[in-house]
Amino acid sequence: MSEPSSSQASRVAALILAAGKSTRMKSNRPKALHALLGQPLLRWAVDAAQGAGGSRTILVVGHQADLVREAMGPDLEYVLQAEQKGTGHAVLMAESLLRDWDGPLLVLPGDAPLLSDSLLEALLAHHTHSGAAATLLTAVLDDAGAYGRIVRDDETGRVQAIVEARDASPEQLQIREISTSVYAFDPAALFDALSQITPQNAQGEYYLTDAVALLAASGRIVEALVSPDADVVRGVNTRPELVELRALMQARIHHAHGLAGVTILDPLTTHIDAAVKIGPDTTIHPFTLLSG
């Protein structure tokens, strides 16, 4: 798959949803600001979006919004979701900034640190070359659990809808392809669809996923790119999940340093933050902490 051209990349905007509370984290600190390998959880999503070539990054903030702004800095744009009415409502908060944006719009969650810039670039390339109004990043899981199911047209293979697990029929629950909550949209098409959605669901919220179904029903092209790495869907809702992802990401960091010429004698007792740089022919001894 070819990469987006530099002119395409220069017109990419990213909208990252980070308005949630830390209810399941049992914390007064916003979930987005809990540390993961030396940086706020939200920073991983921001870095991935910017690494994919985006020229604008907009954060939807809500719970303790001032703390999030202070931690993430003045180089980003912010919109406030004062009331938590669902993902569709969160995206609508940015309509005045993005409806007339001339280029694709990435929409992604702020608690998915395994997203990579290369995967987002592939999503953007697929979106651009297909001429879609919306392109979803999906994954195939052996146990789809509580994830939203991807319903495709039997003849064309194109996406018809994303059905939340709590609203799915028994037949739909058998589908193994799931939504990662990562999208590329045509902004005008997105906001037109969002203006039509209603909170007629089990949660009484405005689902961003309903906009996908409306686009498909109106005849617009809705595409999907299946992630080669199913782990990309893993987000953080609890402290144990944060610990699990830290271990997974730390292993990746160790592996990268190893390929760059660094010997780590005991990975299980070695902590290396994401921003740390180590020169080749370095040996890291057990019980070592490298941060900053």
N, C-alpha and C positions, 0 to 999 in steps of 0.2 A: 504494500500500500504506500503511495507516495505521500510525502509530507506536505503540509500547507505551505504556500509560498510566503515569502517575507511580507508581501503586501497584505495577504490574508491575515497572517499572525498579528500584524500591527493593528488590525481592527477587531481583535478578540477582546471581549470583556468577560470578567468572571464575577459571579454573584455567589457569595459563600454564606450559608445560613448558620448563624451563631447566636441566636437569640434565646436559646433554651436555658432553663435553670439547671441546678445540680441536684435535683431531687433524689435520684438513685445513687448519686455519688456521696450522699449524706454530707454535703459541704455547703458552706456559705459562699465559697469562691465559685465563680462561673466555671462550668465544665470546660469551656474553651480555653481557660487559662491554667488548667492543671498541667504540670510539667511532664514532658515525655522526652527523655534523653537530652535534657539541657535546654529545651525551648517549649513554649506553650503549645498545647495540643493543636490549637488553631493555626499556628505558624506552619505546620506541615502542609495543610491544605493550601494556604496562601503561597508557599514556596512552589508547590506543584503547579498551581494555576499560572504563576508568573513564569515558571520554567517552561511551560508549554507555549509561551510567547505572547501572553495576554498583555495588553497595554493599560488596562484598567482593572482594578480589583476593588470590589464593593462588598462590605460586610454588613449583613443584617444583624443588628444587635438588639438586645432587649434587657434581659436580666443583668443588673449591674453594668449597664452599658458604658458608664464612664470608666470603669476599671478596664474593660476590654479596649476602649479607645486608647487609654494611657499605655497599656501593655503592647498594643500592636503598632502604635505610632501614627504620626500625621501624614505619612505618605499614602495611606489608603483612604478610600471613601467609605462613609458610614450612612446607613439609614436605620431608623428606629422602628421596631415592631413593639409597640407599647403593650398590646394584648396578644396573648398566644392563641391564635385561631387557626393554626395549621400551616403547612408548608406553602400552600397556594396563597394564603393571606400574606405570608412572609415575603414571597416574591413580589406580590402586588405593591408592597411598600416601596419598591425601587422603580415603579413604573415611570415616574416623572424623569428619572435619570436615564432610563434605558429604552423606552418605547421607540425612540427614533435613532437608536444606535445602528450605525452602518457596519454591520458585521455580526458574526455569530456570538451568542451569549452562552457561556458555560454556567451551569448552576450545579453546585455541589455542597455536601454537608461539611460542617466545620469539624466533625469528629471522626474523620476517616483518614488516618495518617498514612495508610499503606498506598494511597493513590500516588502515582508517579507522573512526572511531567511527560514521559514518553507515551504513557497510556492515554493521557489527555490529548496529546498531539495526534495520536491515532484516531481518537474519537472525533476530533475536529476535522481531520482529513476525510474520514468517512462521511461526516455530515456535509462537508463542503462539496464533495464529489457526487453525492447522491442527490443533491438539491432538496433535501428534506426540510420540513418545517421543524421537526424535532428528531433528534437521534439519542437513543438511550444507551448507556453502558450497562450491560447485563452480565450475569454470571450463571453458571450451571452448577447446582449443588446436589449432592446425594440426598440431603435432607433440607428441604427449602424452609421448613419451620414457619416462623412468623413473617417472612419476607413477602413483599408483594409479587404476585405471579404475572409473567408476561404472556398475554393472550395474543396469538398471531393468527392471521388469515391463512386458512388451509391451502389456498391456491397460490397466493403471492408471497407468503412468508413474512409480509410486513406486519408491524405491530398494530393491533387493534385497540388494546387497552392494557393498563396495569391494574390488577385487582388486588386490593389489600387482603391479607390472609383472613382478617376478621370478617370481611365481607364476601369471601370467596365461596363458591359452591363446592360440594365434595369433589366433583370432577376437576374443577380448577385447582384445587389443593394438590392434585396429583402432578401438576406441572412442576418441572425442576428448574426451569429458567426463571431467574428472579431479577428484580430491579435493584440496582446498587444506589439509587437516589442521585446518580450523576447523569447530567444531560447536556446536550448542546441544542440550542433553540435559535430559530429566527425570532428576534425580539417582538416584532409587530404581531406575528402570528400567535406567539405565546400570550401576550397581553390581551389580544382579542379573545382568546379562549378563556383566559382567567376571568374575564368580565362576565362570563356565562356560567361559571360553576356555582354550585350550591352546597351547603353542608348536609346533604342527605346521605349520611353514613353512620356507622356505629359510634364514631367519636364525636359527631356533630361539628366537624372541622372542614375547612376548605382545603381539599387535597390538591396538590400540584399534579398528582397522577390523573385526576379527572380532566385536566387540560389536555393531556395526551390523548385520551379517548375522544374528546371533542374534536381535536385536530384530525384524527383518523376518520371519524364519522363524517366530517365535512369534506373529505376527499383529499386532504393534504397528505403528503408522504411522511410517514413516521417510520424511521429506521432504527436498527439496534446493532450494536457491536458487542460481541461476546468477549469478555475479558479472558485472556489466557490464564490468568491467575485468579482463582476463586477467592483467595484471601483478601482481595481488594475490598470486599463488602464488609469486612470486619470493622466495626466502629467501637466507640467507647461510651458505655452508659453507666458502668459501675467501676469501682476501684479494682476488683479482681480482673475485669476486662482490660483495664489500663496496664496492669502488671503482665498479663498474658501478651499483649501487643508489644510491650517494652522488651520482653524476652525475644520475641520473634524479630523485632527490628534490630535489637542489639546483635543477634546472630548475623544479620545481613551486613551490619557495619563491620563486625569482625571479619567476615568473609571478604569484604571489599578491601580492608586493610591488608589482609593476607595476600590477595592478588597483587597488591601494590608493593609487596616486599617486606611486610611487617610480620614478625613471628610473635604470636600470642601463645604463651606456654600453657595457660589455663583459662580458657574462655569463660568458664563458669564463675570465676572469681575476678573477672576483669570487666570494669565498667568504662566505656568510652562514649562520651557524648557525640551527638551528630556533627557538631561543628569542628571537632578536634582534627587537626592535620598532623600526620606522623610521617617522617621521612623513611625511605627504604633502608634495609639492613638494621632496623631497630628491633630489639627484643623486649617484649612486655612481660614482666614477671608476674606471678600470681598475686592476688590481693592488691591490684592496681586500680586507681580511680583517676581518669583523665577527663577533666571538664573545662568548660569555658572556651 
